[in-house]
Amino acid sequence: MATHSWTRTIGRVSFLNCDPLFHGLDDTWKILPAPPSWLTGHLLRRDCVLAPIPAADYAKHADELVLIPDIGICSKGEVGSVLLFSKKKIEDMKSIALPSDSATSVSLLKHLLKIKGLSPTFTLMGPDFELMLESCDGALLIGDRALDSAKKNPSMVQLDLGQAWLEKSGKPMVFGVFAARKDTAHEMIVAAHNALEAKLTLFENSDVQRNAVINWSISRSDLSYERLDKYFGEVFNRLDDDHLTGLNQFLIEACNLPNGAQFCW
């Protein structure tokens, strides 16, 4: 039994990648928007019932957190929004600036470079494309900033981490997982899960809802309808069996979590 008086609050990443889950959500739920890594702190402080957090953050706090089934932030190859930029080839990068707003992309990039036998120096920085590349040979960006930077600098995209993981592992990549504290009231977790999963099902099965989500995303970005329509075929919020296999492989190999993912049900 939970010892905390939970409010009907769900964390949401301040990027577009969860829009299919949150557009038109019942207004009885309060939404707490924040960058992925910030949501981990909010979740641990009991500011929300559940939230999408970096998969690598779940690995760090697996003793306190449990995962929610069915939903996440994942790819089946190119993800389009987790990108390494540079004017140099990967093998020639001596230094890479890492974003301060996502643990999973950082862990994944380090893991992929280690497999290649590469060991550049890393610098943690605010996610600013120009400042990062003024200081380092390469810059890792995620989310809307990656999409926008790729639009403006397509020739500088050196690596899509979703595609790189697929080529390395043969499995899809799960960048974000929906998690809750283990002491959260189970009925609250179920209610929040059901609300989000219902929106995802509607998005998957209704052209009207899909168009509404894309137009909502357009209003909050500089991206075109065509790019966002493609993006929502690169980023998936539905966790299937292949995604779960890929998630466990990432957690075990890159995050040193030997037991992999543990779900509420």
FIBA-357791 format. One record per residue (C-alpha): residue number from 0; residue in three letters; x, y, z negated. Coordinates in Angstrom, 1 decimal. Each point is the difference from the previous one (the first is absolute). Last residue first. Layout:
! FIBA-357791
- NUM, ALA, X, Y, Z
...
//
This chain:
! FIBA-357791
- 264, TRP, 2.3, -6.7, 14.7
- 263, CYS, 2.0, 2.8, -1.7
- 262, PHE, 3.0, -0.7, 2.2
- 261, GLN, 3.6, -1.0, -0.7
- 260, ALA, 2.5, 0.7, 2.8
- 259, GLY, 3.5, -1.6, 0.1
- 258, ASN, 1.2, -2.4, -2.7
- 257, PRO, 3.7, 0.8, 0.5
- 256, LEU, -0.2, 3.8, 0.1
- 255, ASN, 3.4, 0.9, 1.3
- 254, CYS, -1.3, 3.0, 2.0
- 253, ALA, 1.4, -0.7, 3.5
- 252, GLU, -0.1, -3.8, 0.1
- 251, ILE, -2.9, -0.9, -2.4
- 250, LEU, -2.2, 3.0, 0.4
- 249, PHE, 0.6, 0.1, 3.8
- 248, GLN, -0.8, -3.7, 0.4
- 247, ASN, -3.0, 0.3, -2.2
- 246, LEU, -1.3, 2.9, 2.1
- 245, GLY, 0.6, -1.8, 3.3
- 244, THR, -2.0, -3.1, -1.2
- 243, LEU, -2.8, 2.3, -1.2
- 242, HIS, 0.0, 1.8, 3.3
- 241, ASP, -0.3, -3.3, 1.9
- 240, ASP, -2.9, -1.0, -2.2
- 239, ASP, -1.9, 3.2, 0.7
- 238, LEU, 0.1, 3.3, -1.8
- 237, ARG, -2.3, 2.6, 1.6
- 236, ASN, 1.3, 3.6, -0.1
- 235, PHE, 1.8, -0.1, 3.3
- 234, VAL, 2.4, 2.5, 1.5
- 233, GLU, 0.9, -0.4, 3.7
- 232, GLY, -3.5, -0.2, 1.4
- 231, PHE, -1.0, 3.0, -2.1
- 230, TYR, 2.9, 1.8, 1.5
- 229, LYS, -1.2, -0.6, 3.5
- 228, ASP, -3.3, 1.8, -0.7
- 227, LEU, 2.0, 2.6, -1.9
- 226, ARG, 2.2, 0.6, 3.1
- 225, GLU, -3.0, 0.2, 2.3
- 224, TYR, -2.0, 2.3, -2.2
- 223, SER, 3.0, 2.4, -0.2
- 222, LEU, 2.3, 0.7, -2.9
- 221, ASP, 0.4, 3.3, -1.7
- 220, SER, -1.4, -1.3, -3.3
- 219, ARG, -2.9, 0.4, -2.5
- 218, SER, -2.9, 0.7, 2.4
- 217, ILE, 1.3, -2.7, 2.3
- 216, SER, -0.2, -2.5, -2.9
- 215, TRP, -3.7, 0.8, -0.4
- 214, ASN, -0.5, -0.4, 3.7
- 213, ILE, 1.7, -3.4, -0.1
- 212, VAL, -2.2, -1.1, -2.9
- 211, ALA, -3.2, 1.1, 1.7
- 210, ASN, 1.0, -1.8, 3.2
- 209, ARG, 0.6, -3.2, -2.0
- 208, GLN, -3.3, 0.4, -1.7
- 207, VAL, -1.9, 0.4, 3.2
- 206, ASP, 1.9, -2.9, 1.6
- 205, SER, -1.2, -2.2, -2.8
- 204, ASN, 1.5, -3.4, -0.9
- 203, GLU, 3.5, 0.7, -1.4
- 202, PHE, -0.9, 3.3, -1.5
- 201, LEU, -3.1, -1.5, -1.7
- 200, THR, 2.1, -2.8, -1.4
- 199, LEU, 2.6, 2.5, -1.3
- 198, LYS, -2.7, 2.1, -1.7
- 197, ALA, -1.4, -3.1, -1.7
- 196, GLU, 3.5, -1.0, -1.1
- 195, LEU, 0.4, 3.4, -1.7
- 194, ALA, -3.3, -0.1, -2.0
- 193, ASN, 0.5, -3.7, -0.8
- 192, HIS, 3.5, 0.5, -1.4
- 191, ALA, -1.1, 2.9, -2.2
- 190, ALA, -2.9, -2.1, -1.4
- 189, VAL, 2.2, -3.0, -0.5
- 188, ILE, 2.7, 2.0, -1.8
- 187, MET, -2.6, 1.6, -2.2
- 186, GLU, -1.5, -3.4, -0.9
- 185, HIS, 3.5, -1.3, -1.0
- 184, ALA, 0.6, 2.8, -2.5
- 183, THR, 3.6, 1.0, 0.5
- 182, ASP, 2.5, -1.7, -2.3
- 181, LYS, 2.0, -1.6, 2.8
- 180, ARG, 0.5, 3.5, 1.6
- 179, ALA, -1.3, 0.2, 3.5
- 178, ALA, 1.5, -0.4, 3.4
- 177, PHE, -0.7, 0.6, 3.7
- 176, VAL, 3.0, -0.9, 2.0
- 175, GLY, 2.1, 2.2, 2.4
- 174, PHE, 2.6, -0.9, 2.5
- 173, VAL, -1.2, -3.5, 1.0
- 172, MET, 2.1, -1.2, 2.9
- 171, PRO, -1.2, -2.6, 2.6
- 170, LYS, 2.0, -3.2, 0.3
- 169, GLY, 2.7, -1.4, 2.3
- 168, SER, 2.6, 1.0, -2.6
- 167, LYS, 2.6, 2.0, 1.9
- 166, GLU, -2.0, 1.0, 3.1
- 165, LEU, -3.1, 0.8, -2.2
- 164, TRP, 2.1, 2.0, -2.4
- 163, ALA, 1.5, 2.0, 2.8
- 162, GLN, -3.4, 0.7, 1.5
- 161, GLY, -1.3, 1.4, -3.3
- 160, LEU, 3.2, 1.9, -0.6
- 159, ASP, -0.2, 1.9, 3.3
- 158, LEU, 3.6, 0.8, 0.8
- 157, GLN, 2.0, 2.6, 2.0
- 156, VAL, -2.7, 2.7, 0.5
- 155, MET, 2.1, 2.9, 1.2
- 154, SER, -1.3, 0.0, 3.6
- 153, PRO, -3.6, 0.6, -1.2
- 152, ASN, 0.8, 3.3, -1.7
- 151, LYS, -3.2, 2.0, -0.3
- 150, LYS, -2.5, -2.8, -0.1
- 149, ALA, 2.4, -2.2, -2.0
- 148, SER, 0.3, 2.9, -2.5
- 147, ASP, -3.8, 0.2, -0.3
- 146, LEU, -0.4, -3.7, -0.5
- 145, ALA, 2.8, -0.2, -2.5
- 144, ARG, -1.3, 2.9, -2.0
- 143, ASP, -3.5, -1.5, 0.0
- 142, GLY, 1.2, -3.2, -1.7
- 141, ILE, 3.7, -0.8, -0.5
- 140, LEU, 3.4, 1.5, 0.7
- 139, LEU, 3.5, -1.5, 0.0
- 138, ALA, 2.7, 2.5, 1.2
- 137, GLY, 3.3, -0.8, 1.6
- 136, ASP, 3.4, 1.6, 0.4
- 135, CYS, -0.3, 1.9, -3.2
- 134, SER, -0.1, 3.5, -1.5
- 133, GLU, -1.5, 2.0, 2.9
- 132, LEU, -2.0, -3.0, 0.9
- 131, MET, -1.8, 0.0, -3.3
- 130, LEU, -0.6, 3.8, 0.1
- 129, GLU, -1.6, -0.2, 3.4
- 128, PHE, -2.3, -2.9, -0.7
- 127, ASP, -1.1, 1.0, -3.5
- 126, PRO, -1.1, -2.9, -2.2
- 125, GLY, 1.7, 1.2, -3.3
- 124, MET, 3.3, -1.7, -0.4
- 123, LEU, 1.7, -3.3, -1.2
- 122, THR, 3.4, -0.3, 1.5
- 121, PHE, 1.3, -3.4, 1.3
- 120, THR, 3.5, -0.9, 1.2
- 119, PRO, 0.2, -2.3, 2.9
- 118, SER, 0.5, -3.8, -0.5
- 117, LEU, -0.7, -2.0, 3.1
- 116, GLY, 0.3, -3.8, 0.1
- 115, LYS, -3.1, -0.4, 2.1
- 114, ILE, -1.8, -1.8, -2.9
- 113, LYS, 1.1, 2.8, -2.3
- 112, LEU, -1.6, 2.5, 2.4
- 111, LEU, -3.3, -1.8, -0.1
- 110, HIS, 0.0, -0.2, -3.8
- 109, LYS, 0.9, 3.7, -0.4
- 108, LEU, -2.8, 0.9, 2.4
- 107, LEU, -2.5, -2.2, -1.8
- 106, SER, 0.9, 1.4, -3.5
- 105, VAL, -0.3, 3.6, 1.3
- 104, SER, -3.2, -0.6, 1.8
- 103, THR, -1.5, -1.7, -3.1
- 102, ALA, 1.0, 2.7, -2.5
- 101, SER, -1.9, 2.9, 1.6
- 100, ASP, -0.1, 3.7, -0.8
- 99, SER, 3.7, 1.0, -0.6
- 98, PRO, 0.9, -0.5, 3.7
- 97, LEU, 3.5, -1.5, 0.9
- 96, ALA, 2.7, 1.9, 1.7
- 95, ILE, 2.4, -2.3, 1.9
- 94, SER, 3.8, 0.2, 0.2
- 93, LYS, 2.7, -1.6, 2.2
- 92, MET, -2.4, -0.6, 3.0
- 91, ASP, 1.9, -1.6, 2.9
- 90, GLU, -1.6, -3.5, -0.2
- 89, ILE, -3.5, 1.6, -0.1
- 88, LYS, 0.6, 1.9, 3.3
- 87, LYS, 0.5, 3.7, -0.4
- 86, LYS, -2.3, 3.0, 0.7
- 85, SER, -1.9, -1.2, -3.1
- 84, PHE, -3.5, -0.9, -1.3
- 83, LEU, -1.0, -3.1, -2.0
- 82, LEU, -3.8, -0.5, 0.1
- 81, VAL, -2.9, -1.2, -2.2
- 80, SER, -3.0, 1.6, 1.7
- 79, GLY, -0.3, -1.8, 3.3
- 78, VAL, -0.7, -3.4, -1.5
- 77, GLU, 1.5, -2.1, 2.8
- 76, GLY, -0.5, -3.7, -0.8
- 75, LYS, -3.1, -1.3, -1.8
- 74, SER, -0.2, 2.8, -2.5
- 73, CYS, -1.1, 0.6, -3.6
- 72, ILE, -1.8, 2.2, -2.5
- 71, GLY, -2.1, -2.1, -2.3
- 70, ILE, -3.4, -1.6, -0.5
- 69, ASP, -1.3, -3.5, -0.4
- 68, PRO, 1.1, -0.8, -3.5
- 67, ILE, 0.8, 2.4, -2.9
- 66, LEU, 3.5, -0.4, -1.5
- 65, VAL, 0.9, -0.2, -3.7
- 64, LEU, 2.1, 2.4, -2.0
- 63, GLU, 1.9, 0.1, -3.3
- 62, ASP, 2.5, -2.8, 0.3
- 61, ALA, 0.2, 0.6, 3.8
- 60, HIS, 1.4, 3.5, -0.6
- 59, LYS, 3.1, 0.0, 2.1
- 58, ALA, -1.6, -2.3, 2.6
- 57, TYR, -3.1, 2.2, 0.2
- 56, ASP, 2.3, 2.9, 0.7
- 55, ALA, 1.5, -1.9, 3.0
- 54, ALA, -3.5, -0.5, 1.4
- 53, PRO, -0.4, 3.7, 0.0
- 52, ILE, -3.2, 1.1, -1.7
- 51, PRO, -3.7, 0.0, 1.1
- 50, ALA, -2.0, 0.8, -3.1
- 49, LEU, -2.3, -1.6, -2.7
- 48, VAL, -2.1, 1.1, -2.9
- 47, CYS, 1.6, 3.5, -0.2
- 46, ASP, 1.9, 2.2, -2.4
- 45, ARG, 1.1, -3.0, -2.1
- 44, ARG, 3.5, 1.3, -0.5
- 43, LEU, 1.4, -3.0, 2.0
- 42, LEU, -2.4, 0.8, 2.8
- 41, HIS, 1.0, 3.6, 0.1
- 40, GLY, 3.7, -0.9, 0.0
- 39, THR, -0.5, -2.4, 2.9
- 38, LEU, -2.1, 2.7, 1.8
- 37, TRP, 3.0, 2.2, 0.0
- 36, SER, 1.9, -2.5, 2.1
- 35, PRO, -2.7, -0.1, 2.6
- 34, PRO, -0.4, 3.8, 0.4
- 33, ALA, -3.1, 1.3, -1.8
- 32, PRO, -3.8, 0.2, 0.4
- 31, LEU, -2.2, -0.8, -3.1
- 30, ILE, -3.6, -0.7, 1.2
- 29, LYS, -3.0, 0.0, -2.3
- 28, TRP, -2.6, -2.7, 0.7
- 27, THR, -3.7, 0.9, -0.3
- 26, ASP, 0.6, 1.7, 3.3
- 25, ASP, -0.4, -3.3, 1.8
- 24, LEU, 2.8, -0.3, 2.5
- 23, GLY, -0.7, 1.8, 3.3
- 22, HIS, 3.6, -0.3, 1.3
- 21, PHE, 2.0, -1.9, -2.6
- 20, LEU, 0.8, -3.4, 1.3
- 19, PRO, 0.5, 0.9, 3.7
- 18, ASP, 2.0, 3.0, -1.1
- 17, CYS, 2.7, -2.1, -1.7
- 16, ASN, 2.8, 0.6, 2.4
- 15, LEU, -0.7, 3.8, 0.3
- 14, PHE, 2.4, 1.1, -2.7
- 13, SER, -0.6, 1.4, -3.5
- 12, VAL, -0.3, -3.5, -1.4
- 11, ARG, -3.2, -0.6, -1.9
- 10, GLY, -0.5, -0.8, -3.7
- 9, ILE, -3.4, -1.1, -1.1
- 8, THR, -1.9, 1.6, -2.9
- 7, ARG, -3.2, -1.3, -1.6
- 6, THR, 1.2, 0.8, -3.5
- 5, TRP, 1.5, -2.7, -2.3
- 4, SER, -0.4, 0.1, -3.8
- 3, HIS, 3.2, -1.8, -1.0
- 2, THR, 0.3, -3.1, -2.2
- 1, ALA, -0.9, -2.4, 2.9
- 0, MET, -1.4, -3.4, -1.0
//
